[in-house]
Amino acid sequence: MPKEYILYGTSGCHLCDEAESIVSAAIINQSIIFIKQDIINDDHLLHQYALTIPVFKSLATKEELCWPFTKEVIQAFIRQ
C-alpha cells in the first residue's frame, strides 16, 4: 500500500511550485502518493498554513515538514 502525503500550498506561490518539483523528484520510483491541497478556499487551512506554506504532511503520522526543504530532506522524511 502506498504511503500518502499532502502538499499544502496555493496557486501563484513560487515556493509552492518549487516544492512540488522537489517532492515529485524525491518520490520517483517509490510507492508514494501525494496530493496538492490549495489552502485558499478553506478558512481553517488558510489560518493554519498561511505563513508556512509550502508544507508537506504525512497522512499516516500527521507529521509535517515545513519549507524550506530539499529532495534529500523529503526522502529522509518519507523513510521515517
C-alpha positions in Angstrom: 0.0 0.0 0.0 1.5 3.4 -1.0 2.3 6.0 1.6 0.1 9.1 1.3 1.0 12.7 1.7 -0.4 16.2 1.2 1.4 19.2 -0.1 -0.3 22.3 1.2 0.2 25.5 -0.9 -1.7 27.9 -3.1 -1.6 29.0 -6.7 0.7 31.8 -7.6 3.1 30.8 -4.9 6.6 30.3 -6.5 7.8 28.5 -3.4 4.9 26.1 -3.7 5.7 25.4 -7.3 9.3 24.8 -6.3 8.2 22.5 -3.5 6.0 20.5 -5.9 9.0 19.9 -8.2 11.2 18.9 -5.3 8.6 16.4 -4.0 8.0 15.0 -7.5 11.7 14.4 -8.0 12.1 12.9 -4.5 9.4 10.3 -4.9 10.3 8.9 -8.3 10.3 5.0 -8.2 8.7 4.9 -4.8 5.3 3.8 -3.6 4.2 7.3 -2.7 1.1 9.3 -3.4 0.8 13.0 -2.8 -2.0 15.4 -3.5 -1.8 19.1 -3.7 -4.2 21.0 -1.4 -4.8 24.7 -2.1 -5.3 26.4 1.3 -7.0 29.5 -0.2 -10.6 28.0 -0.2 -10.5 26.6 3.3 -10.5 29.1 6.2 -9.1 26.6 8.7 -6.2 25.6 6.4 -5.6 29.3 5.4 -5.4 30.2 9.1 -3.2 27.2 9.9 -0.7 27.4 7.0 -0.9 30.9 5.5 2.6 31.8 6.9 4.3 28.4 6.5 3.4 27.1 3.0 4.5 25.0 1.4 4.0 22.2 3.9 4.5 18.5 3.2 2.4 16.3 5.5 2.2 12.6 6.1 -1.4 11.4 6.3 -0.3 8.3 8.3 1.6 10.0 11.0 0.3 13.6 10.7 3.9 14.8 10.8 4.7 17.9 8.8 7.7 19.2 7.0 7.7 23.0 6.6 9.6 24.9 3.9 12.5 25.1 3.2 13.2 21.5 2.2 15.3 19.7 -0.3 14.9 16.5 -2.3 17.2 14.7 0.3 15.1 16.1 3.2 11.9 14.8 1.6 13.5 11.4 1.0 14.5 11.2 4.7 11.1 12.3 5.8 9.3 9.6 3.8 11.7 6.9 5.1 10.6 7.6 8.7 
